C-alpha cells in the first residue's frame, strides 16, 4: 500500500512539472508575439505578455530632487501593479552624475544587457539610450523637455518603433510664469538666467521664456556654464546686472541650485524656477507640478509594456496638463518679496501650492 501511494505521488509531481513547463513556454510565445505586434495593433488583453519576473534598467543623468522624484514615482507605479524590486523585479540603476562620458558608457552597458524595458531619465540619458539600445527593447523616457527636438521620436501621438514616454514640460507653464513675473514684479526689467546651452532642453525652454518676456519689454540676460561647478560663479556674475533670477529644467544648473538660492537670499533677488522641487528647496515661484506624479505616469506606461505586452510605439507621448502657480512664502521672506493677495489669488490649489 505504501509503494502504491509513493507511485501515485510521483505521478502527480511529474504532471505538475509538465504543466509548469507548458505555462512558461506559453508566456515566451506571448512575449514574442507582443514584441512583433504591428504599430496599428490594439493593446493586448490584460496579462497577455506577463511572466514571473522582469528585468529593467534605469539610466538617470544626475541626482537632483526632480529627477530623483521622477524615479521614485516610476518605481511606485510598478510596485502598485505588483512589480516589486527584489521579488519579481530586478532593477539596474545607473547614474551618470552629469558626466557625458559616463552617460555614454552607461548606455553602452545597458545595450549589452538583456532587459525587458529601459527607462531613461532626462534628455541626455534618453538620447544616449535611444542611440545605443537595440530596437527590440522597449524604451521609455521621463523628464525630457522636448522629445521632438531631442530626436527621440518623430511623432508625439504615434511614436512608432520602440520608444515613448512623457515630457516634463508644457510650454504654457513657462509662458504663465513669465506673465506672472511681468504682472506682479513691475520693477523686474532684466531677468538673469544661469544656463548650460549644451543641454537642448534648457535651450528650448529659454527660447520660450524669451519670446514671452519680449512681449513685456523684459530682457533675458544669460550667464553660461558648462558644468555644475560653474553655477555659483555664474549666478554671482549676474548680481548688479539683473533684477531677478530664473532657471529652466537644466540638469547642470539644478544640481547646484543651492548656490543660486544662497545668492538670491543674500542679494535680495527674487528667484523663479521651472520646477516645483526647486521651489520647495528655496526658489520663490514656478508654474508646474510634482515630479513624483510625472514619474508615476511613466511607470503606468511601463506596466502596460511589461504586463500587457503593449508596444511603446503604440503609446502617445504625454505631457503635464494640470498646472498651477506654486509659491514658497519662506523663500519670499528671505528674498525680500512682499507676497500680495493678488499673487496668492493666482494659485488655484492654495492648500498644497502655497508653501509656508
C-alpha positions as CSV (number, residue, x, y, z in Angstrom):
1,X,0.0,0.0,0.0
2,X,2.8,2.4,0.8
3,X,4.5,1.6,-2.5
4,X,1.3,2.3,-4.4
5,X,1.0,5.7,-2.6
6,X,4.6,6.6,-3.5
7,X,4.0,5.9,-7.2
8,X,0.8,8.0,-7.2
9,X,2.7,10.9,-5.6
10,X,5.5,10.7,-8.1
11,X,2.9,10.7,-11.0
12,X,1.3,13.8,-9.6
13,X,4.6,15.6,-9.3
14,X,5.5,14.8,-12.9
15,X,2.1,16.1,-14.1
16,X,2.7,19.4,-12.2
17,X,6.2,19.8,-13.6
18,X,4.9,19.2,-17.2
19,X,2.1,21.7,-16.6
20,X,4.6,24.3,-15.3
21,X,6.9,23.9,-18.3
22,X,3.9,24.4,-20.6
23,X,3.0,27.7,-18.9
24,X,6.5,29.0,-19.3
25,X,6.5,28.2,-22.9
26,X,3.2,29.9,-23.5
27,X,4.5,33.0,-21.7
28,X,7.5,33.1,-24.0
29,X,5.3,32.8,-27.1
30,X,3.0,35.6,-25.8
31,X,6.0,37.8,-25.2
32,X,7.4,37.2,-28.7
33,X,4.0,38.0,-30.2
34,X,3.8,41.2,-28.2
35,X,7.2,42.3,-29.4
36,X,6.3,41.7,-33.0
37,X,2.9,43.4,-32.8
38,X,2.3,45.8,-35.7
39,X,2.2,49.6,-35.0
40,X,-1.5,49.9,-35.6
41,X,-2.5,46.9,-33.4
42,X,-4.7,47.4,-30.4
43,X,-3.4,46.8,-26.9
44,X,-3.2,43.1,-25.9
45,X,-5.5,41.7,-23.3
46,X,-4.5,42.0,-19.7
47,X,-1.5,39.9,-18.7
48,X,-1.0,38.8,-22.3
49,X,2.7,39.4,-22.1
50,X,3.2,38.9,-18.4
51,X,5.7,36.5,-16.9
52,X,7.0,35.5,-13.5
53,X,9.8,38.1,-13.2
54,X,11.2,41.1,-15.1
55,X,14.5,42.9,-15.6
56,X,14.6,46.7,-16.2
57,X,17.4,49.2,-16.4
58,X,17.2,52.9,-15.4
59,X,19.7,55.4,-16.8
60,X,19.5,58.7,-14.8
61,X,21.6,61.6,-15.9
62,X,22.3,63.2,-12.5
63,X,21.0,63.2,-8.9
64,X,18.8,66.1,-8.0
65,X,15.3,66.4,-6.4
66,X,13.2,66.5,-9.6
67,X,14.9,63.5,-11.3
68,X,15.0,61.5,-8.0
69,X,11.3,62.2,-7.5
70,X,10.6,61.1,-11.1
71,X,12.4,57.8,-10.4
72,X,10.6,57.3,-7.1
73,X,7.2,57.9,-8.8
74,X,8.1,55.4,-11.5
75,X,9.0,52.7,-9.1
76,X,5.9,53.3,-7.0
77,X,3.7,52.7,-10.1
78,X,5.4,49.4,-10.7
79,X,5.0,48.4,-7.1
80,X,1.3,49.3,-7.1
81,X,0.9,47.0,-10.1
82,X,2.6,44.1,-8.3
83,X,6.1,44.5,-9.7
84,X,8.3,44.7,-6.6
85,X,12.0,45.1,-6.7
86,X,13.8,42.2,-5.0
87,X,10.8,39.9,-5.5
88,X,9.7,39.7,-9.1
89,X,11.6,42.7,-10.4
90,X,15.3,43.3,-11.0
91,X,16.4,46.9,-11.4
92,X,19.8,48.0,-12.7
93,X,20.0,51.7,-11.7
94,X,22.8,53.7,-13.3
95,X,23.6,57.4,-12.7
96,X,25.9,59.4,-14.9
97,X,26.4,62.2,-12.3
98,X,26.1,64.8,-15.2
99,X,29.2,63.4,-16.9
100,X,28.6,62.8,-20.6
101,X,31.3,60.2,-20.9
102,X,29.7,58.3,-18.1
103,X,26.4,58.7,-19.7
104,X,27.6,57.1,-23.0
105,X,29.3,54.3,-21.1
106,X,26.1,53.6,-19.2
107,X,24.1,53.5,-22.4
108,X,26.6,51.0,-23.9
109,X,26.5,48.8,-20.8
110,X,22.7,48.7,-20.8
111,X,22.6,48.0,-24.5
112,X,24.8,44.9,-23.9
113,X,22.4,43.6,-21.2
114,X,19.2,41.7,-21.6
115,X,16.3,43.9,-20.2
116,X,12.6,43.8,-20.6
117,X,12.5,47.6,-20.5
118,X,14.8,50.6,-20.2
119,X,13.8,53.9,-18.6
120,X,15.9,57.0,-19.4
121,X,15.5,59.9,-17.0
122,X,16.5,63.4,-18.5
123,X,17.2,64.3,-22.1
124,X,21.0,63.4,-22.3
125,X,20.3,59.9,-20.9
126,X,17.3,59.4,-23.2
127,X,19.4,60.5,-26.3
128,X,22.2,58.0,-25.5
129,X,19.8,55.2,-24.6
130,X,17.8,55.6,-27.8
131,X,21.0,55.7,-29.8
132,X,22.6,52.6,-28.3
133,X,19.8,50.2,-27.3
134,X,18.5,47.8,-30.0
135,X,15.1,48.4,-31.5
136,X,13.7,45.2,-29.9
137,X,14.0,46.6,-26.4
138,X,11.1,48.8,-25.1
139,X,12.4,52.2,-24.1
140,X,10.5,54.9,-22.1
141,X,11.8,58.3,-21.2
142,X,10.9,60.8,-18.5
143,X,12.0,64.3,-17.5
144,X,12.5,65.2,-21.2
145,X,11.6,68.7,-22.2
146,X,11.1,68.4,-26.0
147,X,11.2,64.8,-27.3
148,X,10.9,66.0,-30.9
149,X,13.8,68.4,-30.7
150,X,15.9,65.8,-28.9
151,X,15.0,63.4,-31.8
152,X,13.7,60.7,-29.5
153,X,10.5,60.3,-31.5
154,X,9.2,61.9,-34.7
155,X,5.5,61.9,-33.8
156,X,4.1,62.6,-30.3
157,X,0.7,61.0,-31.0
158,X,2.0,57.9,-32.8
159,X,5.7,57.4,-31.9
160,X,6.1,54.1,-33.7
161,X,9.2,51.9,-33.1
162,X,10.2,51.0,-29.5
163,X,10.3,54.4,-27.8
164,X,7.8,56.6,-26.0
165,X,7.4,58.4,-22.6
166,X,6.4,61.7,-21.1
167,X,7.6,65.2,-21.5
168,X,8.1,67.1,-18.2
169,X,7.2,70.5,-19.6
170,X,4.2,72.2,-21.1
171,X,5.1,75.5,-22.9
172,X,2.1,77.0,-21.2
173,X,3.9,76.6,-17.8
174,X,6.8,78.8,-19.0
175,X,4.5,81.3,-20.6
176,X,2.4,81.6,-17.4
177,X,5.4,82.1,-15.2
178,X,6.8,84.9,-17.4
179,X,3.4,86.5,-17.4
180,X,3.3,86.3,-13.6
181,X,6.7,88.0,-13.3
182,X,5.6,90.7,-15.7
183,X,2.3,91.4,-13.9
184,X,3.4,91.1,-10.3
185,X,7.0,92.3,-10.4
186,X,6.9,95.6,-12.5
187,X,10.5,96.5,-11.3
188,X,11.9,93.4,-13.0
189,X,13.3,94.7,-16.3
190,X,16.2,92.2,-16.6
191,X,15.8,88.5,-15.7
192,X,19.0,86.6,-15.2
193,X,19.3,83.0,-16.5
194,X,22.1,80.6,-15.5
195,X,22.2,78.1,-18.3
196,X,24.2,75.3,-19.8
197,X,23.5,75.7,-23.5
198,X,24.9,72.3,-24.1
199,X,21.6,70.9,-22.8
200,X,18.9,71.0,-25.5
201,X,16.1,71.1,-23.0
202,X,17.5,74.2,-21.4
203,X,17.8,76.0,-24.8
204,X,14.3,75.1,-25.8
205,X,12.8,76.4,-22.5
206,X,14.9,79.6,-22.6
207,X,13.6,80.3,-26.1
208,X,10.0,80.0,-24.9
209,X,10.7,82.3,-21.9
210,X,12.5,84.9,-24.0
211,X,9.6,85.0,-26.5
212,X,7.1,85.8,-23.8
213,X,9.4,88.2,-21.9
214,X,10.0,90.2,-25.2
215,X,6.2,90.9,-25.2
216,X,6.5,92.6,-21.8
217,X,9.8,94.5,-22.5
218,X,11.8,92.3,-20.1
219,X,15.4,91.3,-21.2
220,X,16.6,87.8,-20.6
221,X,20.3,88.0,-19.5
222,X,22.2,84.8,-19.7
223,X,25.2,83.6,-17.7
224,X,26.6,80.5,-19.4
225,X,28.0,77.4,-17.7
226,X,29.4,74.1,-19.0
227,X,29.1,72.1,-15.8
228,X,27.8,72.2,-12.2
229,X,30.9,73.6,-10.7
230,X,30.5,76.9,-12.6
231,X,27.0,77.7,-11.4
232,X,27.9,79.6,-8.3
233,X,30.2,82.0,-10.2
234,X,27.7,82.4,-13.0
235,X,25.0,83.4,-10.5
236,X,27.3,85.9,-8.8
237,X,28.2,87.4,-12.1
238,X,24.6,88.4,-12.7
239,X,24.4,90.3,-9.4
240,X,24.1,94.0,-10.2
241,X,23.1,93.3,-13.8
242,X,19.7,91.8,-13.3
243,X,16.6,92.3,-11.1
244,X,15.7,88.6,-10.6
245,X,16.9,85.0,-11.3
246,X,15.3,82.3,-13.4
247,X,16.4,78.7,-14.2
248,X,15.0,76.1,-16.6
249,X,14.9,72.4,-16.2
250,X,18.7,72.5,-16.8
251,X,20.3,69.4,-15.1
252,X,23.7,71.0,-14.7
253,X,22.2,74.1,-13.0
254,X,19.5,72.4,-10.9
255,X,22.2,70.1,-9.4
256,X,23.9,73.2,-7.9
257,X,20.7,75.2,-7.2
258,X,21.6,75.7,-3.6
259,X,24.3,78.2,-4.6
260,X,21.7,80.2,-6.6
261,X,19.3,80.2,-3.6
262,X,22.1,81.4,-1.4
263,X,23.0,84.3,-3.8
264,X,19.3,85.2,-4.2
265,X,18.8,85.4,-0.5
266,X,21.9,87.3,0.2
267,X,21.3,89.9,-2.5
268,X,17.5,90.0,-2.0
269,X,16.8,89.0,-5.6
270,X,13.5,87.1,-6.4
271,X,14.3,83.6,-7.7
272,X,12.0,81.9,-10.2
273,X,12.4,78.3,-11.3
274,X,10.8,75.8,-13.8
275,X,10.1,73.1,-11.3
276,X,8.3,72.6,-8.0
277,X,11.2,70.8,-6.3
278,X,13.4,73.8,-6.6
279,X,10.7,76.0,-5.2
280,X,10.4,73.6,-2.2
281,X,14.2,74.0,-1.7
282,X,14.1,77.8,-1.7
283,X,13.1,79.4,-5.0
284,X,10.1,81.7,-4.8
285,X,7.8,80.6,-7.5
286,X,7.1,78.4,-10.5
287,X,4.2,77.1,-12.6
288,X,4.3,73.4,-12.5
289,X,3.5,70.0,-11.0
290,X,5.0,67.3,-8.8
291,X,7.7,65.2,-10.5
292,X,6.7,62.2,-8.4
293,X,3.4,62.3,-10.3
294,X,5.2,62.7,-13.6
295,X,7.3,59.6,-12.8
296,X,4.2,57.6,-11.7
297,X,2.6,58.4,-15.1
298,X,5.6,56.9,-16.9
299,X,5.5,53.9,-14.5
300,X,1.9,53.2,-15.5
301,X,3.1,53.1,-19.1
302,X,5.8,50.6,-18.1
303,X,3.2,48.4,-16.5
304,X,1.3,48.4,-19.9
305,X,4.5,47.3,-21.7
306,X,5.7,44.7,-19.2
307,X,2.4,43.1,-18.1
308,X,0.2,43.6,-21.2
309,X,2.8,43.5,-23.9
310,X,1.9,46.9,-25.3
311,X,4.5,48.4,-27.7
312,X,5.8,51.8,-26.7
313,X,5.4,52.8,-30.3
314,X,1.6,52.5,-29.8
315,X,1.6,54.8,-26.8
316,X,1.4,58.5,-27.3
317,X,3.9,60.8,-25.6
318,X,2.2,62.5,-22.8
319,X,2.7,65.9,-21.2
320,X,1.6,67.5,-17.9
321,X,-1.8,69.2,-18.3
322,X,-2.6,70.1,-14.7
323,X,-0.6,73.2,-14.0
324,X,-0.7,75.6,-11.1
325,X,1.3,78.5,-9.7
326,X,3.4,77.4,-6.7
327,X,4.7,79.9,-4.1
328,X,7.2,79.5,-1.3
329,X,6.5,82.1,1.5
330,X,9.7,81.4,3.4
331,X,11.7,82.0,0.2
332,X,9.8,85.2,-0.3
333,X,10.8,86.5,3.1
334,X,14.4,85.5,2.5
335,X,14.5,87.3,-0.9
336,X,12.7,90.4,0.3
337,X,9.5,89.8,-1.6
338,X,6.1,91.1,-0.4
339,X,3.6,88.4,-1.2
340,X,0.4,90.2,-2.1
341,X,-3.2,88.9,-2.1
342,X,-3.1,89.3,-5.9
343,X,-0.2,86.8,-6.1
344,X,-2.0,84.3,-3.9
345,X,-5.2,84.6,-5.9
346,X,-3.4,83.1,-8.9
347,X,-2.8,79.9,-7.0
348,X,-5.7,77.5,-7.7
349,X,-4.8,74.9,-5.0
350,X,-3.7,77.1,-2.2
351,X,-3.6,74.3,0.4
352,X,-1.0,72.4,-1.5
353,X,0.7,75.0,-3.6
354,X,1.3,77.8,-1.2
355,X,4.3,76.5,0.8
356,X,4.5,78.0,4.2
